[in-house]
């Protein structure tokens, strides 16, 4: 298979970086780079997904533009990551979603919202959306239990399957040559969960200029753990409904509601901050053609969190039915898009961190 221009450029830049070694202590990428004697396509894909885009190397590099060498590792690796997302998409025909991701996210969201609203109107009595509902099972007066749980289960399982297939293809091509021991897996997952590499060389990221900041790391934490709290809220609610026979909505201080409120607040804070950082970021080191998809996914996460919190606050009013339909439409869109948006970077980056930990241990068993 012929190599892409982005892959060729990434190899050129890594060969320059490997000769220079000035940025060797900046993040996990450069020590990993130094362990390679040649850069295959799989190795470059691994390095690109190991990169957390802290941009410290761009501001430190003596060969960055306007130098004739034009080394711009953050931009090149961002483009190479996007190529890897397409290459490992499953099923492969849906990989085209990455080519115009902003439009795909927006159109899928619009169709999902319209579909849920139309389905609610068709499946319920006239005026149901505009009428207040209260007590156990109130949500299912808007959207029938079988429809809500059936659609949610099918879309969630499909997304998990698609993400798992992509992860398997990534590891088969770009994973470690040695089977990672449990210690390496734990270390890689710890690095993923703590976002240690968003600290760059220890001082933080260069969000918009040469000044270092931990803002991006903290905002990613708020978004990631907010998403996990919302997922925990959903699974806890499912347990309550299926195994305890307690249908939603739940009391204000019940576990599903508390987890959902904390998760929604984290998602709102994280996505709002990351949108702002992307707006003020230095475009010289960025892959601007990917911004549409980035903004679209952050916007969808923001809307999902905001609609969930609004539903929580207004669930005893006449607005509950409309808000529930809108929230379910946004969640449906989110689950459909998880394997075909930048969300997949969390999966591939975690696997790259596990390979990095395995390779470090293979090079030095005392590490």
C-alpha positions in Angstrom: 0.0 0.0 0.0 1.5 3.4 -1.0 2.4 5.7 2.0 0.5 8.9 2.5 2.1 12.3 2.3 1.4 12.8 6.0 3.2 9.5 6.9 6.2 10.5 4.7 6.4 13.9 6.4 6.1 12.3 9.8 9.1 10.0 9.0 11.1 13.0 7.8 10.4 15.0 11.0 11.2 12.0 13.3 14.5 11.4 11.5 15.4 15.1 12.2 14.2 14.8 15.8 16.1 11.6 16.3 19.3 13.3 15.2 18.7 16.4 17.3 17.3 14.9 20.6 16.8 18.4 22.1 13.2 17.5 23.1 14.1 14.1 24.6 12.7 14.9 28.0 9.7 16.8 27.0 7.1 14.0 26.9 6.7 10.3 26.3 7.1 10.6 22.5 10.7 11.5 22.3 12.1 8.7 24.5 9.9 6.3 22.6 11.2 7.8 19.3 14.8 7.3 20.5 14.2 3.6 21.0 13.6 3.2 17.2 16.3 2.7 14.6 14.0 3.1 11.7 10.4 4.4 11.4 7.9 2.0 9.9 4.4 3.2 9.3 3.2 1.2 12.3 5.9 2.9 14.5 4.9 6.4 13.3 1.2 5.6 13.9 2.1 4.5 17.5 4.1 7.7 18.1 1.4 9.9 16.7 -1.2 8.4 19.1 1.3 8.5 22.0 1.5 12.3 21.4 -0.8 14.3 23.6 -0.4 17.5 21.6 1.0 19.5 24.5 2.9 21.5 21.8 6.0 22.0 23.9 8.2 20.6 21.2 6.9 23.1 18.7 8.0 26.1 20.8 11.3 24.6 21.7 12.3 23.4 18.3 15.0 25.3 16.5 13.9 23.7 13.2 10.2 24.8 13.4 8.8 27.2 10.8 10.1 29.6 9.5 13.2 27.4 9.4 13.6 25.7 6.0 13.3 22.3 7.7 9.7 23.2 8.8 9.4 20.7 11.6 5.9 20.9 13.1 5.4 17.7 15.0 2.1 18.6 16.7 0.4 19.4 13.3 1.9 16.4 11.5 1.0 14.0 14.3 -2.6 15.4 14.5 -3.0 14.6 10.8 -1.5 11.2 11.2 -3.7 10.4 14.1 -6.8 11.3 12.0 -5.5 8.9 9.3 -5.2 6.1 11.8 -8.8 6.7 13.0 -9.9 6.2 9.4 -7.7 3.2 8.9 -8.9 1.3 12.0 -12.6 2.2 11.6 -15.0 -0.7 11.7 -16.9 -1.4 9.5 -14.4 0.1 7.0 -17.0 1.8 4.7 -18.0 4.1 7.7 -14.4 5.4 7.8 -15.5 8.1 5.4 -17.2 9.8 8.3 -13.8 11.1 9.4 -13.3 13.0 6.1 -15.9 15.7 6.9 -16.4 15.0 10.6 -18.0 18.3 11.5 -20.8 17.8 9.0 -21.3 14.2 9.9 -21.6 15.0 13.6 -24.0 17.9 13.0 -26.2 16.0 10.5 -26.3 12.8 12.7 -27.3 14.9 15.7 -30.1 16.7 13.7 -31.4 13.4 12.3 -31.3 11.7 15.8 -33.2 14.7 17.4 -35.8 14.8 14.6 -36.2 11.0 14.7 -36.7 10.8 18.5 -39.2 13.8 18.5 -41.2 12.3 15.6 -41.2 8.9 17.2 -42.5 10.3 20.5 -45.3 12.2 18.7 -46.2 9.0 16.7 -46.1 6.6 19.7 -47.9 8.7 22.4 -51.2 10.4 22.8 -51.6 13.9 21.5 -50.3 16.6 23.8 -48.0 14.2 25.8 -44.9 16.3 25.2 -46.6 19.4 26.5 -48.0 17.9 29.6 -46.3 17.4 33.0 -45.5 13.9 34.2 -44.5 12.9 37.7 -43.9 9.8 39.8 -42.2 6.4 39.1 -42.3 5.6 35.4 -43.0 9.2 34.3 -40.3 9.0 31.7 -41.9 6.0 30.1 -45.1 7.9 29.5 -43.0 10.0 27.1 -40.9 7.2 25.5 -42.1 3.7 26.0 -39.8 1.5 28.1 -39.2 -1.1 25.4 -38.3 1.6 22.8 -36.0 3.5 25.2 -34.0 0.5 26.4 -34.0 -1.4 23.1 -32.6 1.5 21.1 -30.1 2.4 23.8 -28.9 -1.2 24.1 -28.5 -1.8 20.4 -26.6 1.5 19.8 -24.4 1.1 22.8 -23.4 -2.5 22.0 -22.7 -1.5 18.4 -20.5 1.3 19.5 -18.6 -0.9 21.9 -18.1 -3.5 19.2 -16.9 -1.0 16.7 -14.4 0.6 19.2 -13.2 -2.9 20.2 -12.6 -3.9 16.6 -10.7 -0.7 15.9 -8.6 -1.2 19.1 -7.8 -4.8 18.0 -6.6 -3.6 14.5 -4.6 -0.8 16.1 -2.8 -3.2 18.5 -2.2 -5.8 15.8 -0.4 -3.2 13.6 1.0 -0.6 16.0 1.1 -2.5 19.4 4.1 -3.8 21.2 6.2 -6.6 19.7 6.3 -8.1 23.2 3.2 -9.1 25.1 2.8 -6.5 27.8 3.0 -7.8 31.4 0.4 -6.8 33.9 2.8 -4.2 35.3 3.0 -2.5 31.9 -0.7 -2.6 31.5 -1.3 -1.0 34.9 1.3 1.7 34.2 -0.1 2.5 30.8 -3.6 2.8 32.1 -2.4 4.9 35.0 -0.8 7.3 32.6 -4.0 7.4 30.6 -6.2 8.0 33.7 -3.9 10.7 35.2 -3.2 12.3 31.8 0.4 12.6 32.9 1.6 13.5 29.4 -0.7 16.5 29.2 1.9 17.9 31.6 4.4 18.0 28.8 7.9 18.1 30.4 6.3 18.7 33.8 5.2 22.3 33.5 2.1 21.8 31.4 1.0 22.5 27.9 1.7 25.5 25.6 -2.0 26.2 25.0 -1.7 29.4 22.9 1.9 30.6 23.3 5.2 29.8 25.0 3.7 30.1 28.5 3.1 26.8 30.2 -0.2 25.9 31.8 -2.0 22.9 33.3 -5.4 24.2 32.1 -5.7 21.7 29.3 -4.9 18.8 31.5 -7.5 19.8 34.2 -10.2 20.5 31.5 -9.6 17.1 30.0 -9.9 15.5 33.4 -13.2 17.3 34.0 -14.5 16.2 30.6 -13.3 12.6 30.8 -14.3 11.9 34.4 -17.6 13.8 33.8 -18.3 11.4 30.9 -17.4 8.4 33.0 -19.7 9.6 35.8 -22.6 10.0 33.4 -22.0 6.5 32.1 -21.9 5.2 35.6 -25.2 7.1 36.3 -26.8 5.4 33.3 -25.6 1.9 34.2 -26.7 2.4 37.8 -30.1 3.5 36.7 -30.4 0.4 34.4 -29.5 -1.7 37.5 -32.2 0.0 39.5 -34.8 -0.5 36.8 -33.9 -4.1 35.7 -32.8 -5.7 38.9 -34.5 -3.7 41.6 -37.7 -2.9 39.8 -37.4 0.8 40.5 -38.2 2.8 37.3 -36.9 6.3 36.6 -37.0 9.1 37.5 -35.2 8.8 40.8 -35.0 10.9 44.0 -32.7 13.9 43.9 -30.1 12.4 46.2 -30.2 8.9 44.7 -27.0 7.4 43.3 -28.0 7.7 39.6 -29.0 11.4 40.0 -25.9 12.4 42.0 -23.6 10.7 39.5 -25.4 12.3 36.6 -25.3 15.7 38.2 -21.6 15.5 38.9 -20.9 14.1 35.5 -23.0 16.7 33.7 -21.3 19.5 35.6 -17.8 18.1 34.7 -18.7 17.6 31.1 -20.0 21.2 30.9 -16.9 22.7 32.5 -14.5 20.5 30.5 -16.0 21.0 27.1 -16.6 24.8 27.6 -13.0 25.2 28.6 -11.6 23.1 25.8 -13.7 24.9 23.2 -12.3 28.2 24.5 -8.7 26.9 24.4 -9.2 25.7 20.8 -10.4 29.1 19.8 -7.4 30.9 21.3 -4.8 28.3 20.3 -1.9 29.1 18.0 -3.1 28.0 14.6 0.5 27.8 13.3 1.1 24.5 15.1 -2.4 23.1 14.6 -4.1 21.0 11.9 -6.9 23.5 11.2 -8.9 21.2 8.8 -9.6 19.0 11.8 -11.1 21.8 13.8 -14.6 21.3 12.5 -14.8 17.7 13.8 -13.2 18.7 17.1 -15.7 21.6 17.7 -18.6 19.4 16.6 -17.8 16.6 19.1 -17.2 19.1 22.0 -20.4 20.8 21.1 -22.4 17.6 21.1 -20.9 16.6 24.5 -21.8 20.0 25.8 -25.4 19.8 24.6 -25.8 16.3 26.0 -24.6 17.5 29.4 -26.7 20.7 29.3 -29.9 18.9 28.3 -29.4 16.3 31.0 -29.0 19.0 33.7 -32.0 20.9 32.4 -34.0 17.7 32.4 -33.0 17.1 36.0 -33.9 20.7 37.0 -37.2 20.8 35.2 -38.5 17.2 35.3 -41.5 18.1 37.4 -42.7 20.8 34.9 -44.5 20.7 31.6 -41.1 21.0 29.9 -40.1 17.5 31.0 -41.4 15.7 27.9 -39.8 17.9 25.4 -36.5 18.0 27.3 -36.5 14.2 27.7 -37.0 13.7 23.9 -34.2 16.2 23.1 -31.8 14.6 25.6 -32.5 11.1 24.3 -31.9 12.3 20.7 -28.6 13.8 21.7 -27.5 10.7 23.6 -28.5 8.5 20.6 -26.4 10.7 18.3 -23.5 10.5 20.7 -23.5 6.7 20.9 -23.8 6.4 17.1 -20.8 8.7 16.6 -18.4 7.4 19.3 -16.5 5.1 17.0 -16.5 7.7 14.1 -15.3 10.8 15.9 -12.3 12.0 17.8 -13.6 10.1 20.8 -11.6 7.1 19.5 -8.4 8.9 20.4 -8.9 7.9 24.1 -8.8 4.3 23.1 -5.8 4.4 20.8 -3.9 6.7 23.1 -4.4 4.4 26.0 -3.1 1.5 23.9 -0.1 3.6 22.8 0.6 4.3 26.5 0.5 0.5 27.3 2.9 -0.2 24.4 5.2 2.6 25.7 5.2 1.1 29.2 5.9 -2.4 27.7 8.7 -1.2 25.5 10.3 0.7 28.4 10.2 -2.4 30.6 11.6 -4.6 27.8 14.5 -2.1 27.3 15.1 -1.8 31.1 13.4 -4.5 33.3 14.1 -2.3 36.4 11.7 0.4 35.1 
